[in-house]
């Protein structure tokens, strides 16, 4: 009986180890993210945008954001163009376009959550994204944090905060941090004396944008014509 118990314990240990190893398969982690997000067929949401950047005054902005699977998006706001599109399109698929190599690197404890850190390396040389690192909450199958390095916009970071009462993997707050010089923020029109408009030297300066999402309307069956019409405007 004792020998049988020891064997059972060893088998249980091996079985548990195999499960743990499988759960750290980066492609499996990514597929679970995609499957969870596929529950969202479409949505529209109100977005409040607050820019926090030294030496630059930007009024608080509001926008409406629309999404439809697989990748139809539209932002309704005249001033929202100053924020790179990576800042609001939080679909996991947006970081996984084209061929790529996924690598699981480690587990990391963030805010008392154990997150799986996965690096995404595009295989195409013409990709604007050089490297993306995702901190994935496997319990909820959502992304909690992203760090992405691009050719044109430098490195930016995204932090995702979710409403635990929401039944879909859609954030209530995104904190978007970036290099001001790379993004190319405009000259502050309130500066005095007035100067010729242009790009100021923002070398080494960082900016932060807090996006707050409210009044989600999920799976509202948004028509394709809505996105086609917006593209023409």
N, C-alpha and C positions, 0 to 999 in steps of 0.2 A: 504493500500500500504506500509506503514511504517513497519507494522508487517511482511508483506511478505518479505520485504528487509532484515529485521533482521534475519528471518528464513533462507533466502538464504545465508546470510553471515555466519551464524552458520554452515549450511550444507557444505559450501565451506571450512570452517575451519576444520571441522571434516574429510572431504574427503582428504584434503591436509595432515592432520596429519596421516591418515591411509596409504597414499602413502609413506610418509616419514618413517613410521614404517616398511612397507614392504621392502623398499629399504635397510634397515639395517639388514635384515635377512642374517646371515652369509653364509648360504648355497646358497642363491640366488646370493650373491656377488661372491662366488666361481664359481657357474655355469656360470655366465656371463663372468668371466675370461676365463674359459675353452672354451666357445662358441667362444669368440673372437680369442683365440689362435688356434682353430680348422681351422681357415681360412688358416693357414700355414700348408700345407701338408708335405713339406720338404724344406730344404734350405742348402746352403753352404755359408761360409763367411770366410774372412781373419781376423785374430785376432792378434793384436799387444799387447804384454804383457810387462808391465813395473813394476818391483818390487821395492818398497820403504821400506827398512827395515834398521834400525840402526845397524851398525857393520857388515852388510852382504852386499857384493857386488855381484849382479846378473846382468849379461848383459841383455839388452833388447832382448826379444824373439819374434818369429813370429810363428803362427800356422794356420792351416786350420781346421775349425770345420764343421762337417756335422751332420744334424739332419733329421730324418724322423719319422712321427707319427706311433705309439703312443709314443715310447720311444727309438728308435734306435739312437745312437750317436757314433761319432768317432772323436778323436782329432789327427790330423797328426802333431806331433812334438815330438822330442826325449827328450826335456827338460821340457815339459809341465806337466809331472807327479808330479812335486813338488807342484802343486796347486790342492787342493782338488776338486773333480768333482763337488761339489755343487757350485763352483765359476763360472762355465760357463754354466751349464745346467739351463737356466732360464725359462724353461717351467713351467707354474703353476702346472702342473701335477706332477712334480718332488718333490713338497712339499706335495703332497696329495695322496701318495701311501698307500694302505692298509686302514683299518678302522680308522677313526679319529673323534674327536669332534671339531666342529668349534664354536667359540664364538666371537660375535661382542662386542668390549669393549668401543670404543669411536670414536668420530671424532677428527681429529687433523689437524691443519693448518701447512703445510710445503711448503715453497717457494711459498706462496700465492695460494696454492691449498688446498682444503679441502679433506683430505684423510680419508678413513674408516679403522680403525685398527681392524684386525681380528686375533685371536689367534687360532692356529691349534695344537691340542693335540692328538698324536697318541694313539690309544686304545690298541695296542699290546705292551706287556712288552719287547719283543725282538727288538723293533725298535731302531735304533741308534740315531734317532732324538727324543729328549725329549720334545721340545717345539719350535714352529715356530710362529713368529709374522710377519704379512704382513701389509704394508701400501698400500691400494688399491685406485687407482684413478678411481672412478666409472664413471666419465664422459668419460674417454678413455677406461675403462676396462683393465687397465694394472697395474702391480705391480710397485710401485715406490721405495719401500724399504723392506728389509727382515732382520730380526734378528732371528738366529736359534741356539739353544743350543743342542749339540750332546754329546753322551757318549765318543766318541773317539777323537774328534777334538775340544772340548771346544765350545766356542761361536764365531760365525762369523757373520759379517754384510755385506749386499749387498745394494748398492745404484744404481738405474737404471736411465740412462738418454736416452731419445728417440729423434730421429730426427722426428720433427713434420710433415715432408713431406713424411715420409715413411707410406705406406698404411697398414702395418702389425705391430702387437705388438712386435716388435723386437728392442732391445736397440742398440744404437750406442756406448754407454760407460757403463761399469759396474765397480764400485769401490768396491773392495772386501777387507774387513778388518778382521784380525784374530789374534789369539794369537800365536806367533812364537813358543813358547815352546810346545804347543799342536800339531801344524802342524808338528814340527820336521824338521826344515830347516837344510841343511847340513853345515858342517864346511866350511868356506871360504878358498878355495885353494890358494888364493893370500896372506894369512897371513904369516908373517915372524917374528921370525924364524919358519921353518916348524914344524908342530906338527903332531902327529898321528891323522889321520882323525877320526871323531866321532861327536857326538852331543854336542854342547856347551850349557852352562847354559843360557837359554834365558827366565828365569822366569820373568814374569811381562812385558815382551817386546811385543809390537804389531807390526804387519807388515801390509802393504797395497799393493794391486796389482790393477793396473789400466788396464783394458782390453778395447781396442778400436776396434770396429768392422767396417769393410769396405767392400764394393763390395758384398753386399748380392745378392744371386741368389735364389729367392723364388719360390717355386712350379715348380722346374725344373724336376720333375718326376725322382728322383734319384732311381736307381734300388736297390732291397734288396740285390743283389749279392755284391754290393759295401761294405756294412756293414759286410756281412759274410766273405768276403775276408780280410777285415781289422782286424777282430777278430782273424784270423789265423796267421797274421804277428807277 
